[in-house]
Amino acid sequence: MLDPAAYSQAPKKKRRLSPQARSMEMEKAVDATPFIGVTTNGAPEKGLYEIRSTGVSTAPVKKAADVFLKSLSDKQRAKTMHTVDDSEWRKWMNQHFYIRKGVGFDEMDETQRKAAFGLFRASLSADGLQLTRDIMRLNHTLGELTDNFDEYGEWLYWITVMGEPSATEPWGWQLDGHHVIINYFVLGDQVVMSPLFVGSEPVKAESGKFAGTEILQREQEQALALLQSLNEKQKSQAVIATDKPGNNNLTEAGKDNAKVEYAGIPGKDLNAGQRKALLELIGLYVGNMRNGHAEVRMDEVERHLDRTHFAWVGGTGDDAVFYYRILSPVVLIEFDHQRPIALGGPRVPGRRHIHAVMRTPNGNDYGKDLLRQHLERHPHGD
C-alpha cells in the first residue's frame, strides 16, 4: 500500500508529482484496500466493542452539527456531506499538499466559522478545542516563517460530515488539514474519536502573530517522567532502541491496517504509581473529547491496563529526543519527535517538529466495528 510518510524521502521524480496526482494516488490506495484496522497480526481481536448506552448525551453535538450545516450554502453543503460508510473517512492526510474534500475555513464567512467552532466546542473538551485552535495558529506561524501562505495558514482546514446528524442513526464529522485530523463518529450516545492526528512544525511560535503558542508539552514531559520513574529492570523492558535516526510513527495517514506488535513493558509489570501515571498519560489524548465521553473511553482503557504496553525509542535524559508508543487491545498512541521538513536544518529528529496519533485498534477506528454491528441489526433499506 502507498506510504504517504515516504513522500518526504521519495526520489525527486516522485516529489515532482502535482498535489492533485499525489492526492489521487493516496485515494486510489485507500479505495483498493478494504478496512481491517490496526492489529498485531492482521486479524482483529473480537468482542472488544459493543453497541450500548453510555448515559452521556450526544444531543449537543447533533444540534451543533445541524447549525453548522444550516449555515452553509446549498453548494457548500453538497460537497460537505457524504454517506456514513463513505470511504472519504479514510482519505485524510496530515501533510500540507493534499487536496481536501468538504468546506474549508478559508471559504467560510464569520457566521459559518462560528458554527464550525460551535461543532468543535460541542464535541471536544476545552483542552481539545484549545489544541485544535493552537495547531491551526501554528500553521499560520509556519506560513510566516516560510513566507508561504499558499500552502500554510490558519484557515487551510476542511470539514466533512458523514451521514445525517441523528439521535439514533450513525453519523459523524471529520476535520482534515495540516497537522490536525479529527475523526468523530456518533451512534446514539456512543462516540469514537479516532484516528486523531495532532502535531506541528514548529511546536512553539517564538515570534509573529501567535507568539507564545505552544503544544504537546504535557504529552512530551509526562511520558519522559514515566520513563524516568522506571527502575533499571523495567527500563530495559520499555526501551526497545536507544538510537533514533529518523521518524518512527507507524500509523499515520494511509496506515489504517498497520500491523503493530506489542513491545515494551506491560502494565502488569508497573507499580501502582506508574500505572496511574500511564493512565494519566493516555488521558491527555483521550481527554481531547468531551469529559463525559472521555470518562467512558478511559473506563474501557483501564479494563485492559495489564495488557497495555509502553515502548520507548531514543534518549532518556531531560532534553532527550524520542518516540513512544502505548498499545492495548483498545487504544494505540504514538508520539514522535520528527525530522524537520518545512523549516529545514539537519535531517535529524528534534523537538521542534512533533507528530502524535491516537487510534482505536482491532477494527473500531472511525467507529467501523460499531457501524458494522449496527448495519447487521438494521440493514440498509429496512
N, C-alpha and C positions, 0 to 999 in steps of 0.2 A: 504494500500500500504506500502511496505517496507520503513522504515525511515532510510536512511543512517546515519543521525546525531545521531541515537541511538547507533551506534556501540561503541562509546567511553564509554557508560554506560551499555553496554549489559552484560548479565551473562557470566561467564568465558567460558562456553561451546560455546557460540556464538563467542567469541573472538578467540577461537582456530581454527575456520574455516580457511582454506588456503586462500590466496589472490585470487586464481582462483575461489574458491567456493563462496566467498563473492561477487566477481565481477559478477559471474553468477546469483546470487540472485538478485542483483540490475538490471541487464539487463532483466531478466525474468519479474521483476515487471514493468519495462518500457514497454516491449512488450505487457504485459497483460492489460495495461491501456491506452485507447485512449486519445489523447491530447485534452484538453479543454482550458487550460490556467489558469493563476491566475485570480480569480474573487472574488467578495464579497459574492456570494451566489450559485456558481456553474453554473450560466447562464451568458455567456459573453454579455456585453453591445454591441449593434450593431451600425454600421455606424461610427465607430471611425477611421477607416483606409481606405484609397483608393489608388488604383494604379494611379499614376500621375507623371508628370515630375517635378523634383526638380530644374533642371537647374544646378546641381552640378555633374560634370562628375565622373564616376567610372572607366574611361579608365585606369588611373594609377594602380588601384587595379587589374584589369584584366591582364594588362601587367606584373605586378609583380608576379601574380599567375602563368601565363604562364612560366615565367622564372624559378620560383621555381619548377614547375612540370617537366620542361625540364631537370633540374639539377639532377633529381632522376633516379635511375636505373629502368629498367622495373619491377623488383620485388618490389622495394620500391613504385613505382607509383601505382602498382596494389593494394597494401594494404592501400594506402593513399586515393584513390578515391572511392567515394560512390555516389549513386544517390541523387538527390537534395531532395527527400522526404524520404530518408532513416531514420529509427529510430535511427541511430547512432548519429544524432544531440543530442538526449536527453540522451545519455549514457555517460555523463560526471560526474566527481566526484572530489570534492575538497580535499578529503583525499588522503594520500600518497599510500595506499595499492593497489589501483585499478589497474587492468590490462588494459592498454590503447590500443586503435587502432591507426593506422596511422604510420607515420615515426617519430622516436624520434630524438631529437637533439643529443643524446648520440651516435647514429649511423651515423650521418651526417659528411661528410668531411667539410673542411673550405668553399669550394665553395657553398655547399648546405646550410650551416648555413648562409652565407652571403645572399643567395637568400631568405631564410626563413625570415630573419630580413628585407630584402627588401620588402617582403609582408606586414610585420607589419608596416614598415615605410610608405608605400603607403596607408594603411588602417587607421592608428591611428594618433592622434596628437603627438606632441613632448612629452607632458605630459603623454599620454597613452603609448607611447613606453618606456619612462623612468620608469613608474610604472611597466610595464611588466618585463623589464630587472631587476629592483631592487628586485622584488619578486623572480625571478629566482636566483639572487645573494644571497638573504637572505635564500633561501633554501640550498645553499651551506653553509652559516653560521650555519644553523641548523645541517647540517652534521658534521661540525667542533665541535659544542657544544655537540653532542651526540655520536661522533665518529662512525657514521653510514652513510656511503656513499652508502650503498646498497639501502637504502630507500630514502635518501635525497641528493640533489645535484643540481648544476646549470643547468645541461643538461637533467634532467629527465622530459622532456616536449615533447608532441607529437602533430603533426599537421595532420588533415584530411581535404580533400577538397570534398565538396558535389556538384555534378553536374559539367558540363564543364564550365570553365570560359567563359563568354559570355557578349556581349554588350546588348543583348536583352532578353535572356532566364535566368530564375532564377538559381542561384548557390550561393555558399558561402564557408567559411572555418571555422575551429574550432581549437583553441589551448586548450589543455587539460593537466592538471598537478596539482601538489600540490599547492594549494592556488592561482592559476590563471587559469581561464577559460574564453575564449573569443569566443562567437558565432557571426559570421559576415555573414549576409545574404544580397545578392545583387539581385535586379531586376531592370534592366535598370539603371537609375541614382538614384534609391532609395536604402537606406541601413537601415537595422535593426541590431543593435549590442546588442543583449541580448538573453539569460541570460549572464550577465557579473558577474563573481565572482573574487574578489581580497581580499588578506589578507596575513598574515604572523604570524609566531611564530619563532623567536622574530620579533618585529616590527622594531627594530633598532639593527644593528650589533655594539656591543661595542668593538669588537676586531676581529682579524682574517683577512683573505684576503680582505674582503669588509667592513672593519671597517668604520663606519660613515654612511653607507647606512641606510636610514630610510624612511618609507612610511606612508601614510594615516594620516598625522598630520593636514593638512588643513581640511580634511573631519571631523576630530575629533574636532578641535578647533573652526571652523566656526559654526558647529552645536551647540556647547556649548554656543558660543557667541549669537546665535539666541535665544536659550532657555533663557539665562540670560537677554535678552533685553525685554522679555515679562513682562507685569505688572502682579499683583497677580491674577486678574481675568483670564487673558489669560493663565497664568501658570497653573492654576487649570484645565483648559481645556486640555492643552498639556500634562501634566504629568499624565499618566494613572496608574503608580505604582512607588512607591519610593524604594521598595526593589528589588534587582536584585541578587538572589542567584545562578542563572545558566545562561545558554545560551538562547537567545531569538529569533534568526533568524527563520523565518517561511518558507522561500522559497529557501533553499539551494538545493543540489542535490536530485533528486527524488521527488521534490515538485512542478512539473510543473503545477499541478491542485489544488494548495493550495487555500483554501477559506480564504481570509483576509478581515476582516471588516474594514470600516472606523473608525478611532479613533483619538483622539487628537483634535487639533484646526484647523479649516478650513482656507484656505487662505482669505476668505471673512471677517474673524474676525481679520486680521492682518492690521496694518497701512502700509503706503506706504514704509517706510524704512524696515519694517520687511518682506513685500512681496518681496522687492528687495533682501534682504538677503536670503530668501528662494530660490529664483530663482538662486542666485549665488551658493548656496549650491548644488542644483540639477545640476547646470552647471559643478561642479567639476567632477561629474560622467559622465554626457553626454559628457563632453569635452575630454574624453579619445579617442573619434573618431575624424577623420579629421575635421578641423574647419568648412568647408562648410556644411558638413552633420550634424555636431553638431548644427549649427545655424538653420537648417531646423527642427531638433528634438526639440530644445528649443522653437521655434515658436509653435510647436504642444503642448508642455508642458504648455506654457503660456496661451494658449486658455482655458485651464481648471484650471487656478490658483485658482479661487474661490472654486473649489471642491477639491483642493489639501490639504490633511490633514497631519499635523506634530504631531507625537506622541512620547512620551518620557518615558523611564523606567530607574529608577536609581537615582543617586545623581545629584545635580545641582551645586556643588562647583567647584572651578578651577581645582582640581585634581580628579574629580568625575569619577567613572566607570559607564557606561551607555549603553543603547541601544536606537536607534531612528529609526523611520520609516516614510517615506514620501510616501503617496499613493494618486494617482489621477486615473481617468479613463485610462490614457495613460502611466503612469510611476509608478514604485514601487522601492523604495530604502530602504535597510535595512543596518544598521551599528551596530555592536555588539562587545563589549568587552567580550572576551570568557574566559572560564576556561583554565588553562594550560593543555597541552597534552604531547608533547614530552619533554618539559623542566621540568616537574614535579612541585612540590611545592603544597601549599594548593589548594584544588579544588574549588576555588572561582574565579569569573571573574576578569580580570585585564587588564591593558593597554599593556602588553607585547604580547598579542595574540588578533588579530582583524580579523573578517570576515565582508566583505561588499558585498552586492548583488544588482544588478540592473536588473529589469525585465520590460517587456512591457505587461501589463495586458490585459485581455479581448481578448486573443487569438492570439496575434501577437509576442510572443516570437519566436525566430528562423525565423521570417518573415512568420509564418504559415498562418496568415489571408491574407496577400498579395499573398502567394503561392496558397491558396485556390481560390482566385478571379482570378488569372492568369489561373489556370487549368480549371476553369469554362468557361473562354473565349476561351481557347486553350487546349482542351482535349488532352491527350497523343495520339499520332498516327495521329493527324491532321497536 
